């Protein structure tokens, strides 16, 4: 290999290694940036929620039509990942990410000037499509920088940042409405996006070396995704994480009605319980990353989290159907807290275990993970309202069904007793190692494996893992 082709790989290797091995301040900034990227579009979703009634009045539109502004943003977030993920495998991480952030800024700013609800729906769709770049590329960057146990720990750390967005976003949106109207919410979101874009431009270098990028077009991207889906363990982790995510979506969609309409709690009590459950999820994620990952096999942590979700959903179903007689809010709130906390042990490990099998297609793998979770969650959300707003049975049924299907996918497709990634552990003192920083002079036969090859052939022994 010529010196000309080796230099770019070496440069990217050095910049990636600097991110992982740099000082504490540098690592904290990178962690914050990646967490902010995953939280930006969800922040745009939740900060906007308190202003929905005002939008209905200001644009003279029915509430059902205004709700489409949320649906459009969610659909954009799901579909945009399928486009941006393969793009980042071909052109690197920075170019698609900065382009997506730029389009996100324009779409968010235009939302503030939308003259009618139809235009607002269109701009919100564009906002979700562009904002998906931050979600999918952040996961791909983590896969570039870390491997094995270190990657699982990092995903748990990201949950600390991205998990706080649903807690603080409605509060921020409500405070903004004290000083301005709904359009001011989008002005603030634009300002946040400008700051984030500037920080990404300044401090987040390219993490995918040119030697490891895919050169094909749409056809190769489709073959890559088909190859990933043909890898049964990857598909198993993807579906297991997606259906576990459906249980979370069911909670988000139904809990306002269950807590307030069924059990008569005040909006303030609901807000307190919602925040407490979010804190439980974030705390469990930190326990997972700081204490369990590296000491306990990833498949055991993931399976334990799923088992707890099944037990909590079963308890909710029994309470909501009256098996225990009339129960108050306290036991229901306790079961919801346990269920949400268990998500901190399932979601980050599902992502880590799946991405361990995407050594040469982290962008495409990340796109499939994100899109499947949002689509499964979007299907689960309306199911919780089938029986009306005055019963908790549909919520419990959807949560229990999602958890059971997740467990079936994990056991039937992954077969963790045969999968090397599921057994991944390492000594507690092991350091994070950059996974994708091989110089062009060190390219091995594995690195030129076709993108559509079976990922199992290249990830049986991930770097830094004791398989």
Helices and strands as residue ranges (DSSP letters): H 3-21, H 24-47, G 49-51, H 52-58, H 63-91, H 93-111, H 117-145, H 148-162, H 165-176, H 182-203, G 210-212, H 218-230, H 232-257, I 258-262, H 267-287, I 288-292, H 298-320, H 329-355, H 362-383, H 393-409, I 410-414, G 416-418, G 421-423, G 440-442, G 445-448, G 455-457
